[in-house]
Amino acid sequence: MPVKVHKDKKHLSKDEEFQLFKLVFDKFLWIGTILTIYGIYLLIDWNAEIWKGLTVLFVGALFFTLLTSLISKNVNFRRN
């Protein structure tokens, strides 16, 4: 049985695209913030290993870097 290829792909409007981008942006922001706060907590905690705190803090910073690159690639900034 041959596979049907859908030629009628739905294209998003600018507003729908922006709303979807906001959802992705918000999730990355929350994940980066939670990881950063947890990493700082592990650095302050006397019972935790310092390398574990630094690793979690680094992963949080990596999420923020990924978020920044996502914004700079997908958002057109106006130059006056």
C-alpha positions in Angstrom: 0.0 0.0 0.0 1.6 3.3 -1.0 2.2 6.0 1.5 0.1 9.2 1.0 2.0 12.4 0.9 0.1 15.4 2.2 0.7 18.4 0.0 -1.7 20.6 1.9 0.5 21.7 4.8 -0.9 24.3 7.1 1.2 27.4 7.3 1.1 29.4 10.5 0.2 33.0 10.6 2.6 35.5 12.1 0.5 35.6 15.3 0.3 31.8 15.6 4.1 31.6 15.0 4.7 34.2 17.7 2.5 32.4 20.2 4.3 29.1 19.6 7.7 30.9 19.9 6.5 32.4 23.3 5.7 28.9 24.6 9.1 27.5 23.7 10.8 30.6 25.0 8.9 30.3 28.3 9.8 26.7 28.8 13.5 27.2 28.2 13.5 30.2 30.5 11.9 28.2 33.3 14.2 25.2 32.9 17.3 27.5 32.9 16.1 29.4 35.9 15.3 26.3 37.9 18.6 24.7 37.1 20.6 27.8 37.9 18.8 28.3 41.3 19.3 24.6 42.1 23.0 24.8 41.2 23.4 27.9 43.5 21.7 26.0 46.2 24.0 23.0 45.8 27.0 25.4 46.0 25.7 27.0 49.2 24.7 23.6 50.8 27.5 22.3 53.1 26.5 18.6 52.5 26.6 18.7 48.7 29.7 18.2 46.6 30.9 21.4 44.9 31.4 19.8 41.5 27.7 18.7 41.5 26.7 22.3 42.1 29.0 23.6 39.4 27.8 21.0 36.9 24.1 21.9 37.5 24.9 25.6 37.3 26.8 25.0 34.1 23.8 23.2 32.6 21.6 26.1 33.6 23.9 28.5 31.9 23.9 26.3 28.8 20.1 26.5 28.7 20.3 30.3 28.8 22.9 30.3 26.0 20.7 28.0 23.9 17.8 30.4 24.6 19.8 33.4 23.6 20.8 31.7 20.3 17.2 30.7 19.7 16.1 34.3 20.1 18.8 35.8 18.0 18.2 33.3 15.1 14.4 33.6 15.0 13.6 37.2 15.9 14.2 40.0 13.5 15.5 43.0 15.4 14.8 46.4 13.9 17.7 48.7 13.5 16.9 52.4 13.5 
